[in-house]
Amino acid sequence: METTQWRILQQLPELRTQIIDRLVGDADFQSLCHDYDRCAEALERFRDQAESLPERIAEYEQLLAELEGDIRRVLDVS
């Protein structure tokens, strides 16, 4: 399993089965999970530079939360 899938599985372990089912053969969902992964990676880098990038951290925290919300909506889970 790719890193993209592992990040979202780590964040939403209660949805593991649904996530894995959607990742198989659903290119749009795979893309959404890939976006989540890239956003999480960028946020980690920004947090490493916290003193110089507080606005970026807030922006990417919001983006990551929105992507998680999108994933939950695709899975039809609140």
C-alpha positions in Angstrom: 0.0 0.0 0.0 1.3 3.4 -0.9 2.1 6.2 1.6 -1.0 8.2 0.4 -3.2 5.4 1.6 -1.4 4.9 4.9 -1.7 8.5 6.0 -5.5 8.6 5.6 -5.7 5.1 7.2 -3.7 6.4 10.2 -5.9 9.5 10.5 -9.2 7.6 10.1 -8.6 4.1 11.4 -12.3 3.6 12.1 -13.0 3.9 8.3 -10.2 1.5 7.2 -12.5 -0.9 5.4 -14.4 1.8 3.6 -11.2 3.6 2.6 -9.6 0.5 1.3 -12.7 -0.5 -0.7 -12.9 3.0 -2.3 -9.2 3.1 -3.1 -9.5 0.0 -5.2 -10.6 1.2 -8.7 -11.8 4.7 -7.7 -9.4 7.1 -9.4 -11.2 10.2 -8.0 -11.0 8.9 -4.4 -7.3 7.9 -5.0 -6.7 11.5 -6.2 -8.4 12.9 -3.1 -6.3 10.7 -0.8 -3.2 11.7 -2.7 -4.1 15.4 -2.2 -4.5 14.7 1.5 -1.1 13.1 1.7 0.6 16.0 -0.1 -1.1 18.5 2.2 -0.1 16.5 5.3 3.5 16.4 4.1 3.6 20.2 3.4 2.1 20.9 6.8 4.8 18.8 8.5 7.5 20.8 6.6 5.8 24.1 7.6 5.6 23.0 11.3 9.3 22.4 11.2 9.7 26.1 10.3 6.9 27.2 12.7 8.5 30.5 13.7 8.7 31.8 10.1 5.5 30.3 8.7 2.6 30.6 11.1 0.1 31.7 8.4 1.1 28.8 6.2 0.5 26.3 9.0 -3.0 27.7 9.7 -3.8 27.6 6.0 -2.6 24.0 5.6 -4.3 22.9 8.8 -7.6 24.2 7.4 -6.9 22.6 4.0 -6.1 19.3 5.6 -9.4 19.4 7.6 -11.3 20.2 4.5 -9.8 17.3 2.6 -10.6 15.0 5.5 -14.2 16.3 5.4 -14.3 15.6 1.6 -13.1 12.1 2.2 -15.7 11.5 4.9 -18.4 12.9 2.6 -17.3 10.5 -0.2 -17.5 7.7 2.2 -20.9 9.1 3.4 -19.7 9.2 7.1 -19.9 12.2 9.4 
